[in-house]
Amino acid sequence: MISEPELVGGGGFERPEVLTEAPRPPGPPRTRRPWLWALGGAVVASAVWGGGLYAYERREPAGPDLGGYKEVDDLCGKAGLVALAEVLGRRGEDGTGLVMDGPALHKRDCSLTFGSPETGYSGNIVYTLHKVTDPGPEFEAWGKHYELTTPIDGVGEKALFDGRGGEGGELRVLDGQVEIELSVSRQYVTDENGEPVQETEPMDLSGIEVPMTQDVLALLAELKK
């Protein structure tokens, strides 16, 4: 009878060797999924862009300081011209000429007479409010163009005048964004051949810039009310 080896030797079964898998090497560190990062960045960018758009939509250009000057509908009503009336005679009928309204420019024109409508003096006022650009750099250039050679102190920032050879006077004033032009001249009525048939009696207009300046100062004050 064949005995089992394990029993003969008395050693019993040897415990079989257990084979195990080698430990896995550590993997790379886990990172957040790229689409999550991209989504987060897009949300932030969207919020920033949206906030900027909101601020842009609410932001309005400040524009230049108008110095309190306002738009007017009735320039003739604002211009009293009391000082000129005392020199040239009672102020006559008013007339409205050039009218301009826009986002950059507001302009009014007023024509009138002093004394007799037939033999008195004519006058004209132009009020220009520059709402965007600075009229300063061009003011003196226009003054030279119109041959206004005499500076006048004490009215606006700058003022230029010319007596028109004793025929009247023209005063141009700059004050910030505002320009005022005031002119006075003799009236002439001519026939079909251009020959004068009626004209204003000559008057000594030396010093006419004084009442003109007084009236412009009063007008500038009225234009801020």
C-alpha positions in Angstrom: 0.0 0.0 0.0 1.4 3.2 -1.0 1.4 5.7 1.8 0.9 9.3 1.2 4.2 11.1 1.4 2.9 13.6 3.7 1.9 11.1 6.2 5.2 9.1 6.0 7.5 12.0 6.6 5.2 13.5 9.1 6.0 16.9 7.7 2.5 17.6 6.5 1.8 19.8 3.6 4.0 22.7 3.0 2.0 25.9 2.7 2.1 26.9 -0.9 3.6 30.2 -1.7 1.0 32.8 -2.4 1.8 35.0 -5.4 0.6 38.6 -5.2 0.6 41.4 -7.8 3.4 43.9 -7.5 2.2 47.3 -6.1 1.2 49.8 -8.8 3.3 52.9 -9.2 1.6 56.1 -8.1 -0.3 57.8 -10.9 -0.1 61.5 -11.8 -1.9 63.9 -9.6 -5.6 64.4 -10.5 -6.5 67.6 -12.1 -9.8 69.4 -12.5 -11.4 68.8 -15.8 -10.4 71.4 -18.4 -14.0 72.1 -19.3 -14.7 73.1 -15.7 -11.9 75.6 -15.7 -13.0 77.0 -19.1 -16.5 77.3 -17.9 -15.4 79.2 -14.8 -13.2 81.5 -16.9 -16.1 82.2 -19.3 -18.4 83.0 -16.4 -15.9 85.5 -15.0 -15.2 87.0 -18.4 -18.9 87.3 -19.1 -19.4 89.0 -15.8 -16.6 91.5 -16.4 -17.7 92.2 -19.9 -21.3 92.6 -18.8 -20.3 95.0 -16.0 -18.2 97.0 -18.5 -21.0 97.2 -21.0 -23.4 98.3 -18.3 -20.9 101.0 -17.2 -20.4 102.0 -20.8 -24.1 102.3 -21.5 -24.5 104.5 -18.4 -21.5 106.7 -19.0 -22.4 109.9 -20.9 -19.8 112.2 -22.3 -19.3 115.2 -20.0 -18.9 117.7 -22.8 -17.4 121.2 -22.2 -18.5 123.5 -19.4 -21.1 125.9 -20.9 -20.5 128.3 -18.1 -24.2 128.6 -17.3 -25.2 129.8 -20.8 -28.4 128.5 -22.1 -30.2 128.1 -25.4 -32.7 130.8 -26.2 -35.7 131.0 -28.5 -36.1 134.8 -28.5 -32.8 136.5 -28.8 -34.4 139.8 -29.6 -36.3 139.6 -26.3 -33.2 138.9 -24.4 -31.2 141.8 -25.9 -32.4 145.1 -24.4 -29.8 147.3 -26.0 -30.7 150.1 -23.8 -27.4 151.9 -24.0 -27.5 152.0 -27.8 -31.1 153.2 -27.9 -30.0 156.2 -25.8 -27.5 157.1 -28.4 -29.1 156.1 -31.7 -32.8 156.5 -30.9 -35.7 154.4 -30.0 -35.4 150.7 -30.8 -37.6 149.6 -33.7 -39.1 146.4 -35.1 -37.2 143.2 -34.5 -36.6 140.4 -37.0 -35.3 136.9 -36.7 -32.9 135.5 -39.2 -30.5 132.6 -38.9 -31.7 129.8 -36.6 -29.6 126.7 -35.9 -30.2 124.0 -33.4 -28.2 120.8 -33.2 -26.2 118.6 -30.8 -23.0 120.7 -31.5 -24.2 124.2 -32.1 -27.0 126.5 -31.0 -27.3 129.8 -33.0 -29.8 132.7 -33.0 -29.9 135.9 -35.0 -31.7 139.2 -34.3 -32.0 142.2 -36.6 -33.5 145.6 -35.5 -33.5 149.3 -36.1 -32.8 152.4 -34.0 -34.6 155.7 -34.6 -36.6 156.3 -37.7 -37.1 153.1 -39.9 -36.2 155.3 -42.9 -33.3 157.4 -41.6 -32.2 155.5 -38.5 -29.5 152.9 -37.9 -29.7 149.2 -38.3 -28.4 146.7 -35.8 -27.8 142.9 -35.8 -26.9 140.4 -33.0 -25.8 136.8 -33.4 -25.6 134.5 -30.5 -23.6 131.2 -30.9 -23.4 128.5 -28.2 -20.7 125.9 -29.0 -21.8 122.7 -27.2 -18.9 120.4 -28.3 -15.9 122.2 -29.7 -13.8 125.1 -28.3 -14.3 128.3 -30.3 -11.3 129.9 -28.7 -8.5 128.9 -31.2 -10.6 130.3 -34.1 -11.8 133.5 -32.5 -8.9 135.7 -33.3 -8.6 134.2 -36.8 -12.2 135.3 -37.5 -11.4 138.7 -36.0 -8.7 139.2 -38.5 -10.9 138.0 -41.3 -13.5 140.6 -40.4 -10.8 143.3 -39.8 -11.6 143.7 -36.1 -8.3 145.2 -34.9 -9.1 146.9 -31.6 -9.2 144.8 -28.4 -11.7 145.7 -25.8 -11.1 144.9 -22.1 -13.7 144.0 -19.5 -16.2 142.1 -21.6 -16.0 138.3 -21.8 -12.7 136.5 -22.2 -11.8 138.4 -25.4 -13.4 141.1 -27.4 -12.5 142.8 -30.7 -14.0 145.9 -32.2 -13.8 148.1 -35.3 -15.5 151.4 -35.9 -16.1 150.9 -39.6 -14.8 154.3 -40.5 -17.4 156.1 -38.5 -20.2 154.4 -40.4 -21.1 152.3 -37.3 -19.3 149.6 -35.3 -18.9 145.9 -35.0 -18.1 144.1 -31.7 -17.3 140.4 -31.4 -17.0 138.8 -28.0 -15.9 135.4 -26.8 -16.8 134.1 -23.4 -16.1 130.4 -22.9 -18.3 128.4 -25.2 -20.2 131.5 -26.3 -19.7 134.1 -29.1 -21.7 137.3 -29.4 -21.5 139.5 -32.5 -23.1 142.9 -32.3 -23.0 145.4 -35.3 -24.5 148.8 -35.9 -24.5 150.6 -39.3 -26.1 153.4 -41.2 -29.1 152.5 -43.4 -29.1 153.1 -47.1 -32.0 152.9 -49.6 -31.0 152.7 -53.2 -32.9 152.8 -56.5 -32.7 150.2 -59.3 -29.4 151.7 -60.4 -27.8 151.4 -57.0 -28.0 155.1 -56.4 -28.8 156.2 -52.8 -32.2 157.8 -52.5 -32.5 157.7 -48.8 -29.9 157.3 -46.1 -29.3 157.9 -42.5 -28.1 161.3 -41.4 -24.5 161.2 -40.5 -23.8 161.1 -36.8 -20.6 161.2 -34.8 -20.2 157.6 -33.7 -16.8 157.9 -32.1 -16.9 156.0 -28.9 -19.8 153.8 -30.0 -17.9 150.8 -28.6 -18.8 152.0 -25.1 -22.6 151.6 -25.3 -22.1 148.5 -27.4 -20.0 146.9 -24.7 -22.5 147.9 -22.0 -25.3 146.2 -24.0 -23.3 143.0 -24.6 -22.5 142.7 -20.9 -26.2 143.0 -20.1 -27.0 140.4 -22.8 -24.4 137.9 -21.5 -26.0 138.1 -18.1 -29.5 137.6 -19.5 -28.3 134.5 -21.5 -27.5 132.7 -18.2 -31.0 133.2 -16.7 
